[in-house]
Amino acid sequence: MSIQSDPAQAGSGFKAYIDTRHVLPWAVVVLVAAGLAWYGPIAQLEHYHDFADHRSWLGIPNAADVLSNLGFAVVGWYGLALVLHSRNNPALDAIRPGYGLFSFALILTAFGSGWYHLLPDNARLIWDRLPIALACAGILSAVWRETLGDGRWVDRLWAIIAVVSVIWWWYTDNNQAGDLRPYLYVQFMPLLLIPLLQWQNKTPPRERLYFAAAIGFYALAKAAELLDHQIFQDFAYLSGHTIKHLFSVAAGLVVVLNYARRRQSNG
């Protein structure tokens, strides 16, 4: 006796196994990685550590660039407190680990970036870049898990990629000219994938606006970083790199405020 299968049922099972929502995000992940691999090594900018504002205050060298990192600690502690106080809220289970990593990474950024700016060099720069990469990984994995329904492996995957990206730069910097491609990849992917994932998932406009604002602040931060000396020459009392820190803190705060809103609406 032969067993005949229902083609419609078989097709339905196949669709359930391979969710088409995953195709476009993973295609972007692979294509961007392939593009960077094809492009070749990206070296750190020459004179990267030559920041515009060297003024000391209360014995703290490069005081503005050092102390402007305090905002990361404040926002990070606030975000971590929100995450810890929402542990019994199952509606936030998918995004809690990512937001937790993001908030903790902001705290680490305050210390790592502050330590780096006291005496900028490549040996200290690794402690600045590692928390930034983890923050990018945390927020991307939170949105990824919520929109695509994947499990905890996503949090681990992006965290590992973040750590490896900084280790790769450190290793190549000690053996060649330094290659920033993986680190830039980790920073760039949330800017590209989060809007894409939210668009695919038809995320409510209010939440998309939060992330659009955060991305906008982050873009302004990168622009200020590139115009460090020019801004300091024009304004004298504030450098582009200090402004970069302030815009980055604002981006982090918007992300944390979005979690606070979600926690309140799902409380």
C-alpha positions in Angstrom: 0.0 0.0 0.0 1.4 3.4 -1.0 1.3 6.4 1.2 0.4 9.6 -0.6 1.2 13.0 0.8 -0.8 16.1 0.4 1.3 18.6 -1.6 -0.4 21.5 0.1 0.4 20.1 3.5 4.0 19.4 2.5 4.4 22.9 1.2 3.0 24.3 4.4 5.5 22.3 6.5 8.4 23.5 4.4 7.3 27.1 4.8 7.1 26.6 8.5 10.6 25.2 8.6 12.2 27.9 6.4 10.6 31.1 7.5 10.9 33.5 4.6 11.2 36.4 7.0 14.8 35.2 7.7 15.9 35.3 4.1 16.4 39.0 3.6 18.1 39.8 6.9 20.5 36.9 6.5 21.1 37.9 2.9 22.1 41.4 4.1 24.3 39.9 6.8 26.2 37.7 4.3 26.4 40.3 1.5 27.8 43.1 3.7 30.3 40.6 5.1 31.3 39.5 1.6 31.6 43.1 0.4 33.9 44.0 3.3 36.0 40.8 2.6 36.3 41.8 -1.0 37.1 45.4 -0.2 40.2 44.5 1.7 41.7 45.6 5.1 40.6 49.0 6.5 43.3 50.7 8.5 42.7 53.0 11.4 42.8 56.7 10.5 46.2 58.2 10.7 46.7 60.4 13.8 43.5 58.8 15.3 44.7 59.5 18.8 45.4 63.2 18.1 42.2 64.7 19.6 41.6 68.4 19.5 40.9 69.2 23.2 43.9 68.5 25.5 42.8 70.8 28.3 43.1 69.5 31.9 40.7 70.2 34.7 41.3 69.3 38.4 44.3 67.4 37.4 42.4 65.3 34.8 44.1 65.3 31.4 41.9 65.6 28.3 39.1 66.4 30.8 36.2 67.1 28.4 36.7 63.8 26.5 37.2 61.9 29.8 34.3 63.3 31.8 31.8 63.3 28.9 31.7 59.6 29.3 29.9 59.8 32.6 26.7 60.1 30.7 27.1 56.5 29.5 27.3 55.3 33.1 24.1 57.1 34.1 22.1 55.8 31.1 23.6 52.3 31.5 22.7 52.1 35.2 19.1 53.3 34.4 18.7 50.8 31.6 20.1 47.9 33.7 17.8 48.8 36.6 14.8 48.7 34.2 15.9 45.3 32.9 16.4 43.8 36.4 13.0 45.1 37.6 11.3 43.5 34.6 12.5 39.9 35.2 9.0 38.7 36.0 7.5 40.1 32.9 7.2 37.3 30.3 6.2 39.8 27.6 9.7 41.1 27.6 11.5 37.8 27.6 12.7 38.1 24.0 14.2 41.5 24.3 15.4 41.6 27.9 18.8 39.8 27.3 19.7 42.2 24.5 18.7 45.3 26.4 20.5 44.0 29.4 23.7 43.6 27.4 23.2 47.0 25.8 22.8 48.7 29.2 25.8 46.9 30.8 27.9 47.7 27.8 27.1 51.4 28.2 28.4 51.2 31.8 31.6 49.5 30.5 31.9 52.2 27.8 32.0 54.9 30.5 35.0 53.2 32.2 36.7 52.0 29.0 36.4 55.2 27.1 37.3 57.3 30.1 40.4 55.1 30.7 41.4 55.4 27.0 41.0 59.2 26.9 43.2 59.7 29.9 46.2 58.6 27.8 45.0 57.7 24.2 46.9 54.9 22.5 46.1 51.6 20.9 46.8 49.6 24.0 44.0 51.4 25.8 41.7 51.7 22.8 40.7 48.0 22.9 38.9 48.8 26.2 37.0 51.6 24.5 36.0 49.5 21.4 35.0 46.3 23.1 32.0 47.8 25.1 30.9 49.7 22.0 30.8 46.5 20.0 28.9 44.7 22.7 26.3 47.6 22.9 25.7 47.2 19.1 25.4 43.5 19.5 23.0 43.8 22.4 20.5 46.1 20.7 20.6 44.3 17.4 20.0 40.9 19.0 17.0 42.3 21.0 15.3 43.5 17.8 16.3 40.4 15.9 14.8 38.0 18.4 11.6 39.9 18.8 10.9 40.4 15.1 12.1 36.9 13.9 11.2 34.9 16.9 14.7 33.2 17.2 16.0 32.0 20.5 18.9 32.9 22.9 21.5 31.7 20.4 21.0 35.0 18.6 22.2 36.9 21.7 25.3 34.7 21.9 26.0 34.9 18.2 26.1 38.7 18.0 28.0 39.0 21.3 30.6 36.6 20.0 30.9 38.4 16.7 31.3 41.7 18.6 34.1 40.3 20.8 35.9 38.7 17.9 35.7 41.9 15.8 37.7 43.8 18.4 40.1 40.9 19.0 40.7 40.8 15.2 41.6 44.5 15.1 43.9 44.1 18.1 45.6 41.1 16.6 46.1 42.6 13.2 47.2 45.9 14.8 50.0 44.0 16.6 51.0 42.1 13.5 50.3 44.3 10.6 48.7 47.7 10.0 45.4 46.9 11.8 42.2 45.9 10.1 38.9 47.5 11.3 36.5 45.7 8.9 34.9 43.4 11.5 34.6 46.2 14.1 33.0 48.5 11.5 30.7 45.7 10.5 29.4 45.3 14.0 28.8 49.0 14.3 27.1 49.3 10.9 24.8 46.2 11.0 22.3 47.6 13.6 21.9 50.8 11.6 21.0 48.7 8.5 19.2 45.7 10.0 17.1 47.3 12.8 15.0 49.4 10.3 14.8 46.4 8.0 13.6 44.0 10.7 11.1 46.5 12.0 9.8 47.2 8.5 9.4 43.4 7.9 7.6 42.9 11.2 5.4 46.0 10.8 6.6 47.2 14.2 4.4 50.0 15.5 5.4 53.5 14.3 6.1 54.8 17.8 8.8 52.2 18.4 10.3 52.8 15.0 10.5 56.5 15.7 12.5 55.8 18.9 15.0 53.8 16.9 15.1 56.3 14.1 15.9 59.0 16.7 18.6 56.8 18.2 20.1 56.1 14.8 20.0 59.9 14.0 21.9 60.8 17.2 24.4 58.1 16.4 24.9 59.4 12.9 25.4 62.9 14.3 28.0 61.5 16.8 30.0 59.9 14.0 29.9 63.2 12.0 31.1 65.1 15.1 33.9 62.6 15.6 35.2 63.2 12.0 35.0 67.0 12.5 36.7 67.0 15.9 39.4 69.7 15.2 37.2 71.8 13.0 34.4 72.0 15.6 36.9 72.9 18.4 38.4 75.6 16.2 35.0 77.1 15.6 33.6 76.8 19.1 36.8 76.8 21.2 35.0 75.5 24.4 33.8 72.1 23.0 35.5 69.7 20.6 33.9 67.4 18.1 34.9 64.3 20.0 33.3 65.6 23.2 30.1 66.3 21.2 30.4 62.8 19.8 30.1 61.4 23.3 27.1 63.6 24.1 25.3 62.5 21.0 26.1 58.9 21.7 24.7 59.2 25.2 21.6 60.7 23.7 21.3 57.7 21.3 21.7 55.3 24.2 19.1 57.2 26.3 16.5 57.0 23.5 17.0 53.2 23.3 16.6 52.8 27.1 13.6 55.1 27.2 12.0 52.8 24.6 12.5 49.8 26.9 11.0 51.8 29.8 8.0 52.5 27.6 7.7 48.8 26.7 8.0 47.8 30.3 5.3 50.2 31.4 2.9 49.2 28.6 3.5 45.5 29.3 3.4 45.9 33.1 
